[in-house]
Amino acid sequence: MDFYHQSQLLVVPSYYESFGMVLVEAMASGTPVLSSDACMNLGQPRFPSGDVGQLRKAIEDLIGHDARLKSLSFSCRDELDAIQRQRASTGISSIIEELS
């Protein structure tokens, strides 16, 4: 995880991504993520998969803008926490339905 701590931004330009563990790992360490729309939406900036122009623009909009990167970094853990709460709630609801 030291790699993530040393990075300003993780860029994931995938055409297909099943789960995206690398996204979760980066966000868990506070590293902002820029990913294609083929990846799961974790509340971080995204661009259309295969659109190199939009990828370039998104990178240029983030790199060198320390305040924006810092804001994204702070939001990483909050977004992951929200996802975990949602999944836990869904799991609990499923268990209650099975027991009913």
CORDARA-V468982 format. One record per residue. N is the residue number from 1. RES is the residue in one letter. SS is DSSP state (h for helix, s for strand, l for the rest). PSI is psi in whole degrees, 0 to 359 (NA if undefined). Layout:
n res ss psi
N RES SS PSI
N RES SS PSI
This chain:
n res ss psi
1 M l 348
2 D h 326
3 F h 316
4 Y h 319
5 H h 334
6 Q l 353
7 S l 144
8 Q l 329
9 L s 140
10 L s 126
11 V s 125
12 V s 93
13 P l 42
14 S l 148
15 Y l 335
16 Y l 137
17 E l 118
18 S l 302
19 F l 315
20 G l 47
21 M h 324
22 V h 326
23 L h 314
24 V h 317
25 E h 315
26 A h 313
27 M h 324
28 A h 333
29 S l 0
30 G l 14
31 T l 122
32 P s 152
33 V s 135
34 L s 116
35 S s 161
36 S s 165
37 D l 1
38 A l 342
39 C l 160
40 M l 148
41 N l 112
42 L l 21
43 G l 8
44 Q l 166
45 P l 144
46 R s 164
47 F s 158
48 P l 131
49 S l 130
50 G l 353
51 D l 91
52 V h 325
53 G h 315
54 Q h 325
55 L h 312
56 R h 313
57 K h 317
58 A h 318
59 I h 314
60 E h 325
61 D h 338
62 L h 312
63 I l 131
64 G l 354
65 H l 79
66 D h 322
67 A h 318
68 R h 315
69 L h 320
70 K h 319
71 S h 316
72 L h 322
73 S h 315
74 F h 326
75 S h 342
76 C h 305
77 R h 324
78 D h 319
79 E h 319
80 L h 320
81 D h 318
82 A h 319
83 I h 317
84 Q h 318
85 R h 318
86 Q h 315
87 R h 321
88 A h 317
89 S h 317
90 T h 318
91 G h 318
92 I h 318
93 S h 319
94 S h 318
95 I h 316
96 I h 319
97 E h 319
98 E h 325
99 L h 341
100 S l NA
